[in-house]
Amino acid sequence: MMERKMHTVSCGQARNKDMVDYLASLGIQAQKIRGYSYWYLSPLRIEKSASFKINRRLNRWYDFGLGQGGNLIDFGILYFRCSVSDFLSGLSNESTSIPVPELAIAATPDTRIKISNTKPLSHPALLEYISSRKVSHKLAFQYCNEVDFSIADKKYFAIGFANKLGGYELRNKFFKGSNSPKAVTWFKNGNTRLCVFEGFFDFLSFLTLQATAAGNNDFLVLNSLAFFEGATEEMLLYNAVHLYLDNNPAGQTCTRSAAARSSKFQDRSFLYKDHEDLNDFLCSDHRLPDALDAMPEKPP
Protein backbone atom coordinates (compact mmCIF):
# COMPACT_ATOMS: atom_id res chain seq x y z
CA MET A 1 0.00 0.00 0.00
CA MET A 2 1.35 3.41 -0.92
CA GLU A 3 2.08 5.56 2.10
CA ARG A 4 0.39 8.94 2.05
CA LYS A 5 2.59 11.82 3.03
CA MET A 6 0.95 13.90 5.72
CA HIS A 7 1.90 17.54 6.31
CA THR A 8 1.20 18.52 9.90
CA VAL A 9 -0.31 21.98 10.09
CA SER A 10 0.61 24.63 12.62
CA CYS A 11 -1.72 25.97 15.30
CA GLY A 12 -2.15 29.14 13.28
CA GLN A 13 -3.08 27.24 10.12
CA ALA A 14 -5.58 25.12 12.03
CA ARG A 15 -7.22 28.13 13.66
CA ASN A 16 -7.60 29.78 10.24
CA LYS A 17 -9.43 26.84 8.66
CA ASP A 18 -13.06 27.74 7.98
CA MET A 19 -15.11 26.08 10.73
CA VAL A 20 -18.31 25.87 8.69
CA ASP A 21 -16.48 24.00 5.93
CA TYR A 22 -14.73 21.83 8.49
CA LEU A 23 -17.96 20.76 10.16
CA ALA A 24 -19.43 20.05 6.72
CA SER A 25 -16.49 17.71 6.06
CA LEU A 26 -17.57 15.78 9.18
CA GLY A 27 -21.13 15.56 7.85
CA ILE A 28 -22.39 18.22 10.28
CA GLN A 29 -24.71 20.77 8.66
CA ALA A 30 -26.22 23.98 10.03
CA GLN A 31 -29.89 23.89 11.06
CA LYS A 32 -30.34 27.60 10.33
CA ILE A 33 -28.24 30.52 9.11
CA ARG A 34 -28.69 34.14 10.17
CA GLY A 35 -26.11 36.39 8.55
CA TYR A 36 -22.73 35.30 9.89
CA SER A 37 -24.34 33.07 12.52
CA TYR A 38 -24.58 29.34 11.73
CA TRP A 39 -26.66 27.36 14.22
CA TYR A 40 -26.18 23.58 14.72
CA LEU A 41 -27.40 20.77 16.87
CA SER A 42 -24.40 20.48 19.12
CA PRO A 43 -21.80 17.97 17.84
CA LEU A 44 -20.50 17.74 21.42
CA ARG A 45 -23.66 16.43 23.08
CA ILE A 46 -27.19 15.27 22.32
CA GLU A 47 -29.87 17.95 22.00
CA LYS A 48 -33.12 18.65 20.12
CA SER A 49 -32.80 22.41 19.58
CA ALA A 50 -29.79 23.99 17.91
CA SER A 51 -27.68 25.83 20.49
CA PHE A 52 -24.21 25.47 18.97
CA LYS A 53 -23.25 28.59 17.01
CA ILE A 54 -20.41 29.45 14.67
CA ASN A 55 -19.76 33.10 13.91
CA ARG A 56 -18.31 32.65 10.45
CA ARG A 57 -16.89 36.17 10.29
CA LEU A 58 -14.89 35.59 13.48
CA ASN A 59 -14.45 31.85 12.73
CA ARG A 60 -15.31 31.00 16.33
CA TRP A 61 -17.86 28.67 17.92
CA TYR A 62 -19.86 28.70 21.12
CA ASP A 63 -21.97 25.93 22.65
CA PHE A 64 -24.64 27.58 24.81
CA GLY A 65 -25.53 24.27 26.48
CA LEU A 66 -21.95 23.65 27.60
CA GLY A 67 -21.03 27.28 28.15
CA GLN A 68 -17.85 26.69 26.15
CA GLY A 69 -16.44 27.99 22.88
CA GLY A 70 -13.30 28.87 21.00
CA ASN A 71 -11.49 28.16 17.75
CA LEU A 72 -11.18 25.04 15.61
CA ILE A 73 -8.50 23.50 17.83
CA ASP A 74 -10.64 23.97 20.93
CA PHE A 75 -13.49 22.23 19.11
CA GLY A 76 -11.31 19.42 17.74
CA ILE A 77 -9.84 18.31 21.05
CA LEU A 78 -13.33 18.18 22.59
CA TYR A 79 -14.96 16.45 19.62
CA PHE A 80 -12.24 13.80 19.14
CA ARG A 81 -11.17 13.64 22.81
CA CYS A 82 -7.55 14.00 21.82
CA SER A 83 -4.55 16.20 22.55
CA VAL A 84 -3.69 19.32 20.55
CA SER A 85 -0.73 17.55 18.95
CA ASP A 86 -2.88 14.56 17.91
CA PHE A 87 -5.47 16.88 16.41
CA LEU A 88 -2.88 18.85 14.46
CA SER A 89 -1.16 15.70 13.20
CA GLY A 90 -4.52 14.47 11.96
CA LEU A 91 -5.11 17.59 9.90
CA SER A 92 -3.48 17.70 6.47
CA ASN A 93 -2.90 20.65 4.18
CA GLU A 94 -5.05 18.96 1.55
CA SER A 95 -8.12 18.18 3.66
CA THR A 96 -10.22 19.65 6.44
CA SER A 97 -11.13 16.24 7.77
CA ILE A 98 -9.20 14.63 10.60
CA PRO A 99 -8.18 11.03 9.91
CA VAL A 100 -7.27 10.40 13.54
CA PRO A 101 -6.51 6.68 13.28
CA GLU A 102 -4.14 7.22 10.40
CA LEU A 103 -1.63 7.78 13.17
CA ALA A 104 -0.43 4.24 12.30
CA ILE A 105 -3.22 2.67 14.34
CA ALA A 106 -4.35 0.30 11.60
CA ALA A 107 -0.91 -1.32 11.55
CA THR A 108 -0.58 -1.53 15.32
CA PRO A 109 -0.67 -5.00 16.92
CA ASP A 110 -3.91 -5.71 18.77
CA THR A 111 -2.03 -6.29 22.02
CA ARG A 112 -1.20 -2.58 22.18
CA ILE A 113 -4.87 -1.59 22.31
CA LYS A 114 -5.81 -1.10 25.94
CA ILE A 115 -9.46 -0.67 26.95
CA SER A 116 -9.88 1.89 29.72
CA ASN A 117 -13.66 2.27 29.93
CA THR A 118 -16.94 1.04 28.44
CA LYS A 119 -20.32 2.74 28.71
CA PRO A 120 -23.58 3.16 26.75
CA LEU A 121 -23.22 4.87 23.38
CA SER A 122 -23.61 8.64 23.67
CA HIS A 123 -20.92 10.55 21.79
CA PRO A 124 -22.45 12.48 18.86
CA ALA A 125 -19.56 11.55 16.55
CA LEU A 126 -20.28 7.85 17.05
CA LEU A 127 -24.02 8.29 16.68
CA GLU A 128 -23.47 10.23 13.48
CA TYR A 129 -21.26 7.43 12.17
CA ILE A 130 -23.95 4.87 12.97
CA SER A 131 -26.46 7.03 11.10
CA SER A 132 -24.11 7.22 8.11
CA ARG A 133 -24.14 3.41 8.00
CA LYS A 134 -27.99 3.52 8.04
CA VAL A 135 -28.12 1.28 11.11
CA SER A 136 -30.87 1.70 13.69
CA HIS A 137 -29.69 3.60 16.77
CA LYS A 138 -31.95 1.42 18.91
CA LEU A 139 -30.11 -1.69 17.72
CA ALA A 140 -26.72 -0.06 18.19
CA PHE A 141 -27.64 0.82 21.78
CA GLN A 142 -28.76 -2.77 22.35
CA TYR A 143 -25.71 -4.57 20.95
CA CYS A 144 -22.82 -2.08 21.21
CA ASN A 145 -21.03 0.10 23.72
CA GLU A 146 -18.92 3.20 23.63
CA VAL A 147 -15.34 2.17 24.35
CA ASP A 148 -12.44 4.37 25.44
CA PHE A 149 -9.07 2.87 24.58
CA SER A 150 -5.46 3.84 24.19
CA ILE A 151 -2.59 2.89 21.93
CA ALA A 152 0.93 3.81 22.99
CA ASP A 153 -0.54 6.20 25.59
CA LYS A 154 -2.70 8.02 23.02
CA LYS A 155 -6.41 8.02 23.81
CA TYR A 156 -9.24 7.22 21.39
CA PHE A 157 -12.87 6.16 21.49
CA ALA A 158 -15.02 3.99 19.27
CA ILE A 159 -18.11 1.85 18.92
CA GLY A 160 -17.37 -1.43 20.68
CA PHE A 161 -18.90 -4.81 19.83
CA ALA A 162 -18.04 -7.50 22.38
CA ASN A 163 -17.02 -11.04 21.48
CA LYS A 164 -17.56 -14.19 23.54
CA LEU A 165 -14.17 -13.85 25.27
CA GLY A 166 -14.63 -10.24 26.32
CA GLY A 167 -12.61 -8.57 23.56
CA TYR A 168 -14.02 -5.81 21.39
CA GLU A 169 -14.33 -5.01 17.73
CA LEU A 170 -13.70 -1.27 17.55
CA ARG A 171 -15.07 1.04 14.89
CA ASN A 172 -15.44 4.74 14.26
CA LYS A 173 -15.44 6.86 11.13
CA PHE A 174 -11.67 6.59 10.78
CA PHE A 175 -10.70 3.39 12.53
CA LYS A 176 -11.27 -0.34 12.24
CA GLY A 177 -9.54 -2.61 14.72
CA SER A 178 -9.91 -4.90 17.72
CA ASN A 179 -8.25 -5.71 21.00
CA SER A 180 -7.27 -9.08 22.42
CA PRO A 181 -8.70 -11.60 22.89
CA LYS A 182 -10.28 -11.70 19.45
CA ALA A 183 -13.10 -14.22 18.95
CA VAL A 184 -16.57 -14.76 17.49
CA THR A 185 -19.80 -13.38 18.98
CA TRP A 186 -22.81 -15.67 19.52
CA PHE A 187 -26.45 -14.76 20.14
CA LYS A 188 -28.26 -17.98 21.05
CA ASN A 189 -32.03 -17.76 21.39
CA GLY A 190 -32.86 -21.46 21.21
CA ASN A 191 -33.81 -21.44 17.52
CA THR A 192 -33.06 -24.13 14.96
CA ARG A 193 -31.79 -21.72 12.31
CA LEU A 194 -28.51 -19.80 12.48
CA CYS A 195 -27.62 -16.64 10.55
CA VAL A 196 -23.90 -16.01 10.07
CA PHE A 197 -22.22 -12.66 9.32
CA GLU A 198 -18.61 -11.60 8.86
CA GLY A 199 -18.85 -8.31 10.78
CA PHE A 200 -21.16 -6.68 13.28
CA PHE A 201 -22.30 -3.91 10.94
CA ASP A 202 -23.69 -6.60 8.62
CA PHE A 203 -25.43 -8.19 11.61
CA LEU A 204 -26.93 -4.83 12.65
CA SER A 205 -27.85 -4.11 9.03
CA PHE A 206 -29.74 -7.40 8.85
CA LEU A 207 -31.73 -6.56 11.98
CA THR A 208 -32.34 -3.03 10.70
CA LEU A 209 -33.72 -4.49 7.48
CA GLN A 210 -35.58 -7.34 9.19
CA ALA A 211 -36.75 -6.17 12.62
CA THR A 212 -38.87 -9.29 13.15
CA ALA A 213 -35.98 -11.68 12.54
CA ALA A 214 -34.33 -11.26 15.94
CA GLY A 215 -36.57 -13.73 17.73
CA ASN A 216 -36.70 -16.31 14.94
CA ASN A 217 -32.98 -16.97 14.51
CA ASP A 218 -29.76 -17.50 16.37
CA PHE A 219 -26.85 -15.35 15.22
CA LEU A 220 -23.11 -15.75 14.82
CA VAL A 221 -20.86 -12.81 14.02
CA LEU A 222 -17.46 -14.14 13.00
CA ASN A 223 -15.56 -10.85 13.52
CA SER A 224 -13.05 -12.40 11.12
CA LEU A 225 -13.54 -14.90 8.32
CA ALA A 226 -10.57 -16.78 9.79
CA PHE A 227 -12.84 -18.03 12.60
CA PHE A 228 -15.30 -19.78 10.26
CA GLU A 229 -13.55 -23.15 10.30
CA GLY A 230 -13.27 -23.24 14.07
CA ALA A 231 -17.00 -22.52 14.47
CA THR A 232 -18.16 -25.08 11.88
CA GLU A 233 -18.84 -27.93 14.32
CA GLU A 234 -21.11 -25.77 16.45
CA MET A 235 -22.83 -24.31 13.37
CA LEU A 236 -23.71 -27.81 12.17
CA LEU A 237 -25.79 -28.38 15.31
CA TYR A 238 -28.47 -26.23 13.67
CA ASN A 239 -31.03 -27.47 11.14
CA ALA A 240 -30.14 -24.65 8.74
CA VAL A 241 -27.26 -22.18 8.57
CA HIS A 242 -27.87 -19.06 6.46
CA LEU A 243 -24.61 -17.46 5.31
CA TYR A 244 -24.67 -13.69 4.80
CA LEU A 245 -21.00 -13.37 3.91
CA ASP A 246 -19.36 -10.68 1.78
CA ASN A 247 -19.63 -10.72 -1.98
CA ASN A 248 -15.87 -10.73 -2.44
CA PRO A 249 -13.55 -13.62 -3.37
CA ALA A 250 -12.79 -14.56 0.24
CA GLY A 251 -16.41 -14.53 1.34
CA GLN A 252 -17.70 -16.40 -1.68
CA THR A 253 -14.94 -19.01 -1.50
CA CYS A 254 -15.83 -19.67 2.13
CA THR A 255 -19.53 -19.93 1.26
CA ARG A 256 -18.93 -22.39 -1.58
CA SER A 257 -16.65 -24.53 0.57
CA ALA A 258 -19.23 -24.67 3.38
CA ALA A 259 -22.09 -25.52 0.99
CA ALA A 260 -20.03 -28.34 -0.47
CA ARG A 261 -19.49 -29.74 3.02
CA SER A 262 -23.13 -29.80 4.10
CA SER A 263 -26.54 -28.89 2.68
CA LYS A 264 -27.26 -27.15 5.98
CA PHE A 265 -25.11 -24.24 4.78
CA GLN A 266 -27.22 -22.01 2.55
CA ASP A 267 -25.87 -19.03 0.63
CA ARG A 268 -28.03 -15.94 1.17
CA SER A 269 -25.71 -13.45 -0.51
CA PHE A 270 -27.89 -13.51 -3.63
CA LEU A 271 -30.24 -11.18 -1.73
CA TYR A 272 -27.60 -8.44 -2.07
CA LYS A 273 -25.75 -9.82 -5.10
CA ASP A 274 -24.83 -6.44 -6.62
CA HIS A 275 -23.32 -5.13 -3.38
CA GLU A 276 -20.16 -5.76 -1.38
CA ASP A 277 -22.06 -6.79 1.73
CA LEU A 278 -25.31 -6.31 3.63
CA ASN A 279 -24.37 -2.91 4.97
CA ASP A 280 -23.48 -1.68 1.49
CA PHE A 281 -26.90 -2.96 0.40
CA LEU A 282 -28.58 -1.08 3.26
CA CYS A 283 -26.65 2.13 2.57
CA SER A 284 -27.86 2.01 -1.03
CA ASP A 285 -31.43 2.33 0.31
CA HIS A 286 -32.43 -1.18 -0.70
CA ARG A 287 -34.77 -3.39 1.28
CA LEU A 288 -34.89 -7.12 1.91
CA PRO A 289 -38.18 -8.99 1.39
CA ASP A 290 -40.64 -8.45 4.24
CA ALA A 291 -40.65 -12.15 5.07
CA LEU A 292 -37.31 -13.87 4.58
CA ASP A 293 -38.88 -17.13 5.70
CA ALA A 294 -40.99 -17.05 2.55
CA MET A 295 -37.97 -16.58 0.29
CA PRO A 296 -36.54 -19.52 -1.64
CA GLU A 297 -33.51 -21.12 -0.03
CA LYS A 298 -31.57 -20.56 -3.25
CA PRO A 299 -31.67 -17.83 -5.88
CA PRO A 300 -34.39 -18.33 -8.53
Number of C-alpha atoms within 10 A of each C-alpha: 3 4 5 7 7 14 13 17 17 14 14 9 12 21 17 15 15 17 22 19 15 16 17 13 14 16 12 17 15 18 13 13 12 8 9 13 18 20 22 21 21 22 20 18 15 12 14 7 11 17 18 26 22 24 17 16 10 13 18 20 23 19 22 13 13 12 8 12 16 14 19 22 20 17 20 18 16 13 15 18 15 17 16 15 14 20 23 22 19 21 21 17 12 8 11 19 15 21 16 21 18 15 14 9 18 14 10 13 13 16 11 15 21 17 18 12 11 16 11 15 19 15 18 17 21 18 21 18 18 19 13 12 18 20 24 18 16 9 14 21 15 11 13 22 21 21 22 19 20 14 17 10 10 12 18 20 24 24 29 26 23 22 19 13 12 13 19 25 24 22 22 20 19 14 18 14 19 23 18 18 13 20 21 23 22 16 14 13 14 12 13 14 19 26 23 23 26 23 24 23 22 23 21 24 23 23 16 22 22 16 14 13 16 14 11 14 19 20 22 24 23 22 22 14 17 13 15 21 11 10 13 12 10 8 21 15 13 16 13 17 27 20 23 26 26 26 19 11 9 11 18 17 14 18 24 13 11 20 16 11 10 12 12 19 25 19 20 20 23 13 19 20 14 11 18 15 24 28 25 19 21 21 16 12 9 12 15 14 12 12 10 13 10 8 12 9 12 11 11 6
